Amino acid sequence: MNTEINSSVNIAEMTSKKRLQPVRRVLFEENVSYAQLAQACKCSKQNMSLRFINDDCKLSDMEKMAEALGYEFTWTFTKKKKSRKVK
């Protein structure tokens, strides 16, 4: 039973300690281990594990993870109600 999962991520809503939460959710729902993800991203299990322990990775790393999992990673800028123009 393979159901399509809609895990859209808005980078503006992510806090530093929740950045990898969407990836964790997809790993759980797709039944993929950190080791399998590390292999698909061509990095060590230890490196991948540290990324999740520290909840720290680059946006390019998140793009690689999404690609390896068969997802598309998108991030957006959302204009605030009161805007500040750069001069």
C-alpha positions in Angstrom: 0.0 0.0 0.0 1.8 3.1 -1.3 -0.1 6.3 -0.6 1.1 9.7 -1.8 2.2 11.9 1.0 1.9 15.7 0.8 4.7 17.1 2.9 5.1 20.6 1.7 7.5 22.7 3.6 7.6 26.4 4.1 11.1 27.4 5.1 9.8 30.6 6.7 7.8 28.5 9.2 10.8 26.4 10.3 12.6 27.2 13.5 16.1 26.1 13.9 15.1 23.1 16.1 12.4 21.9 13.8 14.1 22.2 10.4 14.4 18.4 9.9 11.0 17.5 11.3 9.4 17.2 7.8 12.2 14.9 6.8 11.7 12.8 9.9 8.0 12.5 9.1 8.7 11.3 5.6 11.3 8.8 6.8 8.7 7.4 9.2 5.9 7.3 6.7 8.1 5.8 3.9 9.7 3.3 6.3 13.2 4.5 5.5 16.1 4.4 8.0 18.7 7.1 8.5 21.3 4.6 7.2 19.3 4.1 4.0 18.9 7.9 3.5 22.7 8.3 4.2 23.5 5.8 1.5 21.1 7.4 -1.0 22.7 10.8 -0.2 26.2 9.4 -0.5 27.3 10.3 3.0 28.2 8.3 6.1 25.6 7.0 8.6 27.4 9.0 11.3 27.2 12.2 9.3 23.5 11.7 8.7 22.8 10.8 12.3 24.6 13.9 13.5 22.5 16.1 11.2 19.4 14.8 12.8 20.7 14.8 16.4 21.8 18.5 16.0 18.9 19.3 13.7 21.4 21.1 11.5 21.9 20.9 7.8 22.2 23.2 4.8 19.3 23.8 2.4 21.3 22.0 -0.3 21.4 19.0 2.0 17.7 19.1 2.4 17.3 19.2 -1.4 19.5 16.1 -1.7 17.4 14.3 1.0 14.2 15.2 -0.7 15.5 14.0 -4.1 16.7 10.7 -2.5 13.2 10.2 -1.0 11.4 11.0 -4.3 10.1 14.3 -3.0 10.6 17.9 -4.2 11.9 20.4 -1.7 10.7 23.9 -2.1 11.2 27.0 0.0 9.5 30.4 -0.2 9.7 33.9 1.0 6.4 35.2 2.3 5.9 38.9 2.5 4.9 40.2 5.9 1.8 42.4 6.3 4.0 45.3 7.2 6.9 45.4 4.7 10.2 47.1 4.9 11.8 48.2 1.7 15.5 48.0 1.2 17.0 51.4 0.3 
